[in-house]
Amino acid sequence: MMLLSLLLAAAPPVLLEPDAGSAHRLHPRRVTASSFLSDSLNKHEQNYLPLYIADEDPTTAWVEGVKGRGEGESLEWWGPALTKAKAYRLFVRNGFQKSAKLFRANARPRKVKLEPLLQGEKGPKTTGTPLEVELRDVQGWQEVRLPVPAKVEGVRLKIVTTYPGTKYEDTCLSDLRVYVEGDDSYRQEAEAAAFEQVRAFALERKQAAARKDTGAKVAWPPSYEAETLLTLNRVLNSQNPVELLAKLQEGASYRAALLQARQVAALMQKVDLEGAGMESAEARATWTRVSATARKPQEAEARTALSVMDDEGLIDVAGLLHLDDAGFIIKDDTSRERALATLPSMREREAREREAEERKRESCVPDCEKKNKGDEETDCEQECSEREAMSGTARTESELLEHALQNGEFVQGAMTAPTAFLRGLGEEGGYGSTGLDFRQTLVRYTGKTADVVLVSSNGAVPLRVHVLEWAKSGSPARIASITSFIATSASIRVVRYRPAP
């Protein structure tokens, strides 16, 4: 009896709706799993994918995909990179909560192991102290508090034991909410954007299910598996794509792909939007500013298939990899030119404001001492220092405008049959970042299909080049393999991705 009481005391309480108090809600940038159920029903209903644990819908669920009840299978939730975290507060809707009947019919996780995660050079690595907890076999929300190190990026939930289903052996998890306790500055807009991605994913899948088909020219497999061909560990002092790829030795297994990657890197150097790029006479003669659309959205399928890769740049252009799925419309540059014309006067005004602010800072301590004369408890130097720290280093209006003007989409060659597509996209930096991240994606086409996608950024991974090999026959078209060259500040890796068997 005492043992039973201890087990029940350790079990999470059941809640109608999560209440995280002052903790901040986080949304995943990606969710991966060691397996998920894929069968003829899944093909059309799309209810079993890992990301469905983040869609706030109990009628969808992640369902593991191995024989038996899935003990040992795991789910990885990846959010923003935090540097001042203290604990994750996890809220779980256990089992398949579409209905009471399905909840009982399918298996549910019983004991789970929770592990804080960091993204390492070669993949996920655990950090901090893991926690094993027994979930209750009931519908509704359950809370688990997981202490985490200051630096953390995600959490792995591993199924240790299960409650058996009355009809099926498949183990299901409907939802996982993550909140954080800590001192990182909360970025509400970034979290809202991340959740909007999840919502768009769910909507796209449901629309595809209603049509019984995406109608796209490209068919994505359920998932890809990765094989590392080379890891070169060295400090890289350059973010130039040509220089980074020049440091890589030519291996027999990827020599042809490396040649293609270097060709596209050389093209990127000519049209780099952060350099002279599209302002050169050569670029203006051969490139056209456009607005690109994916006629047959494929981001949801690509995000699922490429979850092992973790590259938003490639996922974002999934609907443009086959030209019959893509559409390009010439974009008028008039509004951009008007905005450019306002920059000089904007910079002059900001320079005057900075001078006034500097004078105010210089007079802060004397003014404070004069105001608090005779008050020995007031530390004017500390007060002024704290005031300056609170003011921060917010980006100026002209900096934000310049950054926005770098954004854009361009095609090389004829609009109906372009040879290349370039997109520049500025985004708010991650947690702990004070700058703006600028990502450029360059797609090269051979015939109707893309053969190379280069993604460069000023973030933690400055360069990814993906060389696509397409199946030689069949409709819709299928990507038989992707050879990726991935450069960070400390290494270059060559990874080959193939559809998982």
N, C-alpha and C positions, 0 to 999 in steps of 0.2 A: 504493500500500500504506500509506504514512504517513497519507494522508487517511482511509482506511478505519479505521485504528487510532484516529485522533482521534475519529471519529464513534462508534465502539464505546465508547471511554472515556467519552464524554459521555452515553451512553445509561444509563438507570436500571438498577440491578441487579434481578434477578428474585428474589422472596422467596416462600416458602411461606406465611408469616404475617407481617404487619407487626410490626416491633420499633421503637417510637418512643422507647425509653429513658425519660428523665424528662419528656418532653413530654406535655402533657395532651390527651386525646381530646375533640374537639368534635363536636357533632351539629347538623345544619342546622335552622333555624327554617322555612326554605322553600328550594326549589330550583326555578329557572325555566330555560326554554330558549327559544332563538329559534324552534325548531320541534320537533315530535315526530311520529312516525309514527302516523297515525290511519286505520285501515281496518276492514273487517268482522272481521278476526281480532283486532285490538286491542280492538274493542268488547267482546269476550267474554273474551279472555285477559288483557288489561290488562298487558302486559309491556313497554310502550314509554315510559312516562311519566318525566319528569325526576327525580321523587323516588325512583325505584327505584335510583338510584345510591347511596342511603343506607341501604338495607334489609338489607345484609349477606347478600344472596342472589344468587349468581352466575347463577341461572337466570332472573333478571329483568334488564332493562337499559333505559337510555335509548337510543332510536333516533331520530336526526334525521329530519325529515319532508319534506325538499325533494327535487326531482328531481336525480339524480346522486348523488355520494358525499358531499355535505354539506360540502365545503370552504367555510369561512367561517361555518358554523353554530357556535353557542356554548351553553354551559351555565353558569348562575350558581348558586353555592353560597353561601347566606347563613346565617351563624352569629351568635353573640353579638357585641355591640359591644365591642371590646377597646380599651384605652387604653395598655397597656404591652407590646404584642406585639413580638417580634423576628423570628420566622419561622414560616411554616406548613410542616409536614412532610406532604406529600401522598402518599397511597398509592393507586395506581390498579390496577384490574383491567380491562385493556384488552379491547375487543371483546365479543362475546356469548359468555360462558363457560358457557352451559348445557350444552354438549357440545363435544367437539373438532370434530365435523362442522359444527355451527352457527358455531363460531369461525371456521373457514375459509370457510364459505359466505357470511358477511356481511363487509362492509368494516370496517376498524379504524383509529382515528386513528394517524397516524404522527408527524408533527410537530405539536405543540400550543403555543399561546401562553397563558401564565398571567399574569393581571393581578389584583393586589390591588384590592379594592373598598370604597367607602364609599357609604352611602345618602344621596343628595343630596335637596334640596327637590323637584327635578323628575325624580328617578329615579337609577339607579346612576351613580357616577362613579369613574373609575380613580384610584388613588393609588400612590405608590411606583414601583418599576421593574419593567416586565414582563419575563418570562423565556420564551424559546422553547427547547423541549427535544424531542428525538426519542425516542418510546417504542419499546420493543422489540415485535416481532411474535410474542409468546409468551403463553401462559396463565400465571396466577399474579399476584402483587402486584409492582408496581414503585414505587419511592420517588423523589420529586422534592422537593428542599428549596427553598422560595420565600421569600427575605428579604422582610419586609413592614414598613411604617411602624408606629410605636407604636399609632396609631389605625387600626383596620382592622375590617371587618365581614364580608368575604367574599372570594371569588375567582371569576374568570371563566376558564373553560377554552374556548379557541377552537380549532376544528379547522383546521389550516393545510394539511396534506397527509394522505393516507390510504394504507393498504395495501388493494388491491382484494380484494373477495370473489370466490370461485369461482362463485357463483350469484346473489347479490343485490348491489345497489349501496348498500343501506342501511348507514350507519356506526353502530356500536354502542359503548356504554361500559357495562360491567356494574356497577362500583362505584367510589366515590371516598371514601376516608377522609381526615379532616383532623385533624391534631394541631397544637398551638401550643407554641412556645418563647417564654417571656416572663415578666413579673413580675406579671401580673394575678392576683388571688386566684381560685383555681379553685372553681367552684360545681358540685360533683358532682351534687347533687340536680337542679339546673336542666338539666344535660346528660342525666341519666337520663330526665327528663320529656320532653325534646325527642326522644330516641330512642324513647320509648314512643309518641309521636305518629306517628312514622314506622312503627312496628310496627302500630299500629292502622289506619293508612292502608292498608298492604299487606294486612292481614287483611280489611278491608272490601271492597277491590277483588277479592280472591280469592273471597269469599262471593258478591259480585255476579256474578262470572264463572260460578260454579257454578250460580246460578239463571238465568243468561242475562239477568238484569234486576234492577234494585234493587227494583222493586215500588213505588217512590215516586211521589207525585203530581206531583213536579217533575222535569223532565229538564234536565240541565246540558249546555251545549255543551262541546266539547273545550277551548276557551279563549275569553277575551274580549280585545279590543284597546281601547286607551285613546285618547281624544281630549281634549286640554286645551282647555276653553272659556274659561277666565279664570285669570289669576294676579295676585293683588293683594299686592304686597310692602309690608309695613309692620309695625312692632313692635306686637304685641298684648299688652296688659298685663292681659288678662282670660282666665279659663278658663270663664267662664259661657257656655253655649251660646247663650242668647238674645242676649247682648251681641255675641258673635262673629259671628253671622249677621246682626245688625243693621248691621254695618259693611260688608256686601256689597251692591254695587249690583245692581239688577235688570236682567239681560240678557235680551233677547228669547228666546234659545235655551234658557234655564233658568228663566224667571220662574215658571212653574207649579210646578216642582220646588222652587224656593226657598220658595214659599208653604207647601208641605207640610212642608219641613224646619223652618221657623220654628214651625209649629203643634206639631210633636213636641218641639222644643226647649223650648217653653213648658210642655208637659206634663212634660218631664224636670226642669225647675226646681221643679215642685211635689212631685215624688216622689224627688228626689235622696237616695240612701241615705247620703251623707256629710253631709247637712244634716238638717233635721227630718224630711224625707222621709216614710217610712211611719209615723212616730210621730204625725202629725197626725190629728185626728179625721176630716177629710175623706177622707184616704187609707185609714184603717182601715174606713171605711164602704163603700168601693168597690173595694178591693184585697184579695186573699187570698194568704197565703203558701202556696206550692205546691212540689212537686218535679216538674220538667219532664222528659219523655223524648221522644226522637225515635224513633217506631215503625219508621221506615224510614231508617236512618242514611245520610246523604249527605255527611258531612264530606270523605271522600276525593274524591268527584267535584267538590264545591265548591272544595276546596283546589287541585285541578288547574285548574279553569276560571278561578278568581279569583287565580291566582298573580301576575298582573300588578298586582294591587291591594295586596297585603301588608296585610291587615286580619284579624287573628285573631278579632276580635269578630263580624264578619259570618259568617266561616266556622263559628264555634262554634254559631251559631243556624241553620245551613243546613237542618237537619232540622225546624225549627219554622216555616219560612216559609209552609207550607201547613198549615192546621189539621187536615186529614185525615191528615197525617203525624205530628201532635204529640199528646202525652198529658199531662194535668196532674192531679196527685193532691194533695189538701189535706195540708199538713204540720203536724204537731203542734208548737206553740210551747213546750211545757212545759220541755224541756231547755234551750232558749235563755233562758227566764226564770230558771231555776235558775242558769245561768252568769252572767247579769247581776247576780244577788244577791250573787255572790262578789266582784265588782269592788271595792267600797269597802274591805273588809278586805285584799284583795290590794294595793291602792295604799298603804294605811297601812304594811304590811310592807315594801314596796319603798322607801318614804320613809325608814324607819329604816335599811334597808340602805345607802341612798345617803349618809346622814349618817355612818354608820360608815366607809364607803369614803372619804369626804372627810377625816375625821380621820386615816385611815391615810395618805392622800396627803400631808397637811400634815406628818406626822411622819416621812415617808420619808427626807428628806435628813438631819435630825438623828440619826435612828436609824442610818443608814448611816455617818455620820461617827463616831459613837460606837463602832460595831462595828469600823470600819477605822482607828481612831486610830493615827496614825504611819505609815500606809500611803499614801505620796504618789502611788502609781500609780493608785489608785482615784478616779475622778471620780464622786462621789456624785450630783451634779446630773444628769449625763448618764445614769447608771444608772437614776435614778428617772424621768427623762423617757422613756427607752426602755421602762421597765416600764409606764408609764401609756399609752404609744402602743400597746403590745401588748395591753392590756386592751380597747382599742377602745370602740365605742359600741353594744354589742349591745342589741337591743330587749328591753324588759322583758316579763315574763310577762303583765302587765295590758295592755300595748300590743298584744301578739300576740292576746290574747283579744278585745279591743275590735275589732281588725281582722277577726278571724274572725266576730264577731257582725254585722258589716256585710254579710257575704256573705248571699246569699239569692235566691230566685226568687219572683215575684209575678205574678198575673194580675189584670186589671181586668175587671169584669163577670162574666158567667156562665162557669162552668168549661167548659161544652161549646162556648161560642161567645164567647170573650174578645175584647175590643176592643184590648187591649194586653198585652204581656208585658215584665217587667223582671227582669234578672239582674245581681247585683253579685258580682264575683269578685276576691278579693285574691290577689296573686301576689308572689313574691320579685322584687325589682328586678333589673335587668340587671347585667352586669359593670360595676364602677365605681360602682354605686349602693348606698347604705346603707339606703334606705327600702323600703317595700312599695308596689308598684304596685296601684292599685285601679281596675278597669275595670267600667263599667256599660254594659249593652246594653239599649236600649229598642226594642221592636218594636211597631209599630202595625198593626192589621189592618183591612182593608176587606173585609167578607165573609169568604171562606175564605183569602184570601192577604194576606201582609204588603205594605204599600205604602211604609213607611219604616222603616229601621233606623238608630238613633242609637247611636254608640259613643263614650263619653267616658272619659278616664283622666287620671291625674296624671303621665303619661309625656311623651315627646318630642312626641307628636301628641295634644293634649288633646281634639280633637273630630273625628269623622268622622260625617257624616250621608249615608246612602245612600237615594235615592228610587228605588223599583223600579217599572218599567213592564212589565206582563205582556202577552204576546201575547193578542189578543182571542179566539182560538179554538184548538181543538186539545187533545188529551189524550195524554200528560201535559202539565201546564202548563209554560210556558217564559217565562223572564225576557227580554224583548225588549231592554231597556236598563236601565242603572243610572246615575243622575246623582248624583255624589258631591261633597259639600262637605267639604274637608279643611283644617283649621286647625292651624297650628303657631305657635310663638312669633314667627315672622318673616313669615308669609304666610297667605293663604287662597287655595285653588285650587278650581276647579270642573272636574271631569273626568267625561266621559261614557264609559261602557263598553258596547260592543256585541259580540255573538258574532262571533268572527273568521270570515271567509269560508272 
